[in-house]
């Protein structure tokens, strides 16, 4: 699977998007990530593995602490991909507006 597909797959789940939103605020442990969800740690770990495979999250190691952090590069690729379609949508809406004002 290509990188963009991995990223979209990871972003397709609302729990994983919520995890990324939390990580955007700073590094936290898996336990801290699990707190706001009604999920067991193994389930949160599975979500993290999907995010890690997509390159959206990494885990460090500081003694006994394994902080998770967001990795922005794959999100930049999504943004670039979407930006390329923005011109298409802008033109489509301009044509629709022109059609409706005739």
QUIHUBEL-V542626 format. One record per pair of residues at least 6 apart in sequence whose C-alpha atoms are under 6 Angstrom apart, sorted by sequence separation. I is the first residue (numbers start at 1). J is the second residue. D is the distance in whole Angstrom. If there is no record, write none. Layout:
i=I j=J d=D
i=I j=J d=D
//
This chain:
i=11 j=17 d=6
i=51 j=57 d=6
i=52 j=58 d=6
i=60 j=66 d=5
i=60 j=67 d=5
i=59 j=67 d=6
i=59 j=68 d=4
i=58 j=68 d=6
i=58 j=69 d=5
i=57 j=69 d=6
i=57 j=70 d=5
i=56 j=70 d=6
i=57 j=71 d=5
i=56 j=71 d=5
i=29 j=67 d=5
i=28 j=67 d=5
i=29 j=68 d=6
i=27 j=67 d=6
i=28 j=68 d=5
i=10 j=51 d=6
i=27 j=68 d=5
i=27 j=69 d=5
i=23 j=69 d=6
i=7 j=54 d=5
i=23 j=70 d=6
i=6 j=54 d=5
//
